[in-house]
Amino acid sequence: MKALTVNAFKPYAEHKVEEQPSQPMKPGHVRIDVKAAGLNFPDILMVEGKYQIRPPFPFTPGSECAGIVTELADDVPHLKVGDRVAAMVMNGAFASEVLAPMMVTWPIGDMPFETAAGMALVYGTSYYGLKQRGQLQDGETLLVLGAAGGVGLAAVELGKAMGAKVIAAASTAEKLAVCSEHGADELINYTSEDLKARLKELGGCDVIYDPVGDKFAEPAMRTLKWYGRYLVIGFAAGEIPKIPLNLALLKSIDIRGVFWGTWTMKSPKEHQANMGEILGMYKSGKIKPRISNTYPLEEFARACDELTQRRAMGKVILTMG
Ligand SMILES: NC(=O)c1ccc[n+]([C@@H]2O[C@H](COP(=O)([O-])OP(=O)(O)OC[C@H]3O[C@@H](n4cnc5c(N)ncnc54)[C@H](OP(=O)(O)O)[C@@H]3O)[C@@H](O)[C@H]2O)c1
């Protein structure tokens, strides 16, 4: 099989696809002929040694994929050879074949592989963030920063589906147009507009979903209402903001961390329930995953460029050919 192979931490453009032997079948596992895999920001951090998890070498990155079941362990009751499935794995999705635990493999029906490969992480993170951590309520106002990115656009759609008024903030008019297509009620271009002033004009917000960090965190937090919730999702802009704690005191604000990957392992039943609800929203048309672009696995570096150069609008997908 072919697999993107990380032999040392180095810039993402230097990693190559190599031939690797197939892994032997293990109890409770499913072998998948991978058709597509979702690229996520943490994958880039991981291959460069900048992520909180640093796997031993050699490793193949990638945490989500979709494809066709080619082999099963004897103890896998709910799947059969030929099923179309998606899977979430710790690592190894950027390959033509994956051995996935059955617990994290689910049937996808007739959903396109590219869509299925890019749904779990962004919708899973954003739903856990808004539902379990943010406790977003019908009628509340949600601000999403970096709203056209992978997790951002998912948060816009889920916020709408949960009954919130959604304010999308992003860096270009083109990105904001995409947010509007996906349901955002109000749009703020934080490159050309004063984020705090516009948010105050709009009446402030109850929940902030922040995957960007850096210079927007504090002005946005200053517009939270009484009992507001600020969700710490990530730091795509690079800098981890330092927040004056008096802001939390003045309006009884909660600053809530969101680490979806660890939560899925600590609370597998709640996670599965969330994924079931997300699938239900997809089937009823409440969420419409957007693919920004697809690239062959061999063009991993170009796919990463789309994220690091802030061009992605929705999901970037790798295909195995
Ligand atoms: N907490 C969790 O469990 C969890 C799970 C998944 C992802 N994350 C984190 O969430 C963040 C976003 O992930 P993603 O996959 O949605 O990434 P993405 O698609 O690249 O979106 C990130 C957004 O951040 C904004 N941004 C601002 N400065 C940037 C810069 N210098 N480089 C890149 N983007 C910049 C961009 O929007 P504008 O151009 O509009 O500013 C971009 O759309 C990452 O930090 C990731 O690690 C966290």
PDBQT file of the ligand as one rigid body, heavy atoms in Angstrom, charges set to zero:
ROOT
HETATM    1  N1  LIG A 401     -10.053  21.808  19.980  1.00  0.00    +0.000 N 
HETATM    2  C1  LIG A 401     -10.240  20.805  19.157  1.00  0.00    +0.000 C 
HETATM    3  O1  LIG A 401     -10.672  19.707  19.545  1.00  0.00    +0.000 OA
HETATM    4  C2  LIG A 401      -9.904  21.021  17.710  1.00  0.00    +0.000 A 
HETATM    5  C3  LIG A 401     -10.346  20.134  16.710  1.00  0.00    +0.000 A 
HETATM    6  C4  LIG A 401     -10.070  20.438  15.377  1.00  0.00    +0.000 A 
HETATM    7  C5  LIG A 401      -9.336  21.582  15.073  1.00  0.00    +0.000 A 
HETATM    8  N2  LIG A 401      -8.879  22.391  16.077  1.00  0.00    +0.000 N 
HETATM    9  C6  LIG A 401      -8.104  23.612  15.800  1.00  0.00    +0.000 C 
HETATM   10  O2  LIG A 401      -8.941  24.544  15.148  1.00  0.00    +0.000 OA
HETATM   11  C7  LIG A 401      -8.133  25.398  14.349  1.00  0.00    +0.000 C 
HETATM   12  C8  LIG A 401      -8.747  25.502  12.949  1.00  0.00    +0.000 C 
HETATM   13  O3  LIG A 401      -8.696  24.247  12.300  1.00  0.00    +0.000 OA
HETATM   14  P1  LIG A 401      -9.307  24.060  10.834  1.00  0.00    +0.000 P 
HETATM   15  O4  LIG A 401      -9.023  22.665  10.426  1.00  0.00    +0.000 OA
HETATM   16  O5  LIG A 401     -10.688  24.570  10.829  1.00  0.00    +0.000 OA
HETATM   17  O6  LIG A 401      -8.363  25.046   9.997  1.00  0.00    +0.000 OA
HETATM   18  P2  LIG A 401      -8.688  25.980   8.745  1.00  0.00    +0.000 P 
HETATM   19  O7  LIG A 401      -9.711  25.348   7.870  1.00  0.00    +0.000 OA
HETATM   20  O8  LIG A 401      -7.382  26.345   8.161  1.00  0.00    +0.000 OA
HETATM   21  O9  LIG A 401      -9.362  27.286   9.395  1.00  0.00    +0.000 OA
HETATM   22  C9  LIG A 401      -8.628  28.160  10.216  1.00  0.00    +0.000 C 
HETATM   23  C10 LIG A 401      -9.088  29.595   9.988  1.00  0.00    +0.000 C 
HETATM   24  O10 LIG A 401      -8.250  30.429  10.785  1.00  0.00    +0.000 OA
HETATM   25  C11 LIG A 401      -8.065  31.679  10.155  1.00  0.00    +0.000 C 
HETATM   26  N3  LIG A 401      -6.653  32.100  10.231  1.00  0.00    +0.000 N 
HETATM   27  C12 LIG A 401      -6.212  33.283  10.710  1.00  0.00    +0.000 A 
HETATM   28  N4  LIG A 401      -4.893  33.376  10.644  1.00  0.00    +0.000 NA
HETATM   29  C13 LIG A 401      -4.451  32.225  10.075  1.00  0.00    +0.000 A 
HETATM   30  C14 LIG A 401      -3.155  31.754   9.738  1.00  0.00    +0.000 A 
HETATM   31  N5  LIG A 401      -2.048  32.470   9.978  1.00  0.00    +0.000 N 
HETATM   32  N6  LIG A 401      -3.049  30.541   9.145  1.00  0.00    +0.000 NA
HETATM   33  C15 LIG A 401      -4.156  29.796   8.919  1.00  0.00    +0.000 A 
HETATM   34  N7  LIG A 401      -5.423  30.202   9.233  1.00  0.00    +0.000 NA
HETATM   35  C16 LIG A 401      -5.564  31.415   9.817  1.00  0.00    +0.000 A 
HETATM   36  C17 LIG A 401      -8.501  31.519   8.699  1.00  0.00    +0.000 C 
HETATM   37  O11 LIG A 401      -9.666  32.326   8.515  1.00  0.00    +0.000 OA
HETATM   38  P3  LIG A 401      -9.559  33.847   8.043  1.00  0.00    +0.000 P 
HETATM   39  O12 LIG A 401      -8.664  33.896   6.829  1.00  0.00    +0.000 OA
HETATM   40  O13 LIG A 401     -10.959  34.162   7.743  1.00  0.00    +0.000 OA
HETATM   41  O14 LIG A 401      -8.992  34.590   9.217  1.00  0.00    +0.000 OA
HETATM   42  C18 LIG A 401      -8.894  30.044   8.543  1.00  0.00    +0.000 C 
HETATM   43  O15 LIG A 401     -10.075  29.899   7.787  1.00  0.00    +0.000 OA
HETATM   44  C19 LIG A 401      -6.724  24.817  14.362  1.00  0.00    +0.000 C 
HETATM   45  O16 LIG A 401      -5.939  25.553  15.276  1.00  0.00    +0.000 OA
HETATM   46  C20 LIG A 401      -6.933  23.406  14.839  1.00  0.00    +0.000 C 
HETATM   47  O17 LIG A 401      -5.790  22.892  15.506  1.00  0.00    +0.000 OA
HETATM   48  C21 LIG A 401      -9.169  22.129  17.364  1.00  0.00    +0.000 A 
ENDROOT
TORSDOF 0
